[in-house]
């Protein structure tokens, strides 16, 4: 990390431009997320959409797992109550 900072300072002192435009930065940094990018104007929008899709999918999976866990719990309780009722009915029927 320190080496990169020193290198940037050396280049800056040598009067080479080190600043990039926002579009260049987005394409270089996040281009791998959207390799089919042709138009730079749509690059940011497409990358944001992919990131939002990923985050929403992750949230959906988390909620689905919680829902399934809740359903398992209540189905187990329901099954247990049914078994207790059958046991009570059969117990009272024997006497």
N, C-alpha and C positions, 0 to 999 in steps of 0.2 A: 504494500500500500504506500509506504513512504517513498519507495523508488518511483512510483507513478507520479506522485506529487512533485518530486524533484525534477523529473523529466518534463512535466508540464511547465514548471517554472523556467527551466532551461530553454524550452521551445519558445515560451513567451518572451523571454529576454532576447532571443534571436530575431524577434519581430515577425514570427510566423503566426498567422491567424489560427487560433485554436477553438474559436467559437463556432458552433453549428447553428443552423436554423432549426426551428422547432420541427418542421417537416422531415429534415434529414435525421434528426434524433429519433423521431417516432419510427421511421422506416428502418433505420439501422438497429434500434433496440428491440422493437416489437414486430419486426417484419416476419420473424419465424412463426408468430401466431397467426398471421394471415399472409401466406406466401403468394396468393393470387392477386395481391394488390397491384394495381396498375395506376390508378388515379390517386394521387397523394391527398386530395381533398377528402376522399372517402376512407382513407386509411384509419384515421382516428375513430371515426364512427364505427367502422367494422371491428376494430380491436375492442372498443368499448362494448359492443354488442356481444362479442364472444366471451369477454370476461363476465358480463352480467349473466349471460346464459349459463356459464359454468357455476357461478355463485348461486343462481336460482335453482339449478339442478341439484346442487349440494344441499340446499335448504329443503327442497322437496323430498329428497331421499331421507333426510333426518326426520321430517314430519311423518313420512310413510312408516318408518321404523317405529316411531313413537306410537302411531295409531295401531299398528299390528300388535305391539306389546300390550297396549291397553285392551284391545279386543281379546287377546289371549287370557288376560287376567279376568275380565268379566265373563268370558265363556267358561273359565275354570270355576268361578264362583257359582255361576248358573248351574253347572253340572253337579257341583257339590250340593247345592240346595235341592236339586231334583233327587239326588241320591238319598238325602236325609228325609225328604218327604216320602219316598218309596219305602224307606226303612220304617218310618213311623206308621204308615198305612199297613204294612205287612205285620208289624209288631202288634198293632191294635186289632188286626184281623184274627190273630192266633188266639187271643184270650176269650 
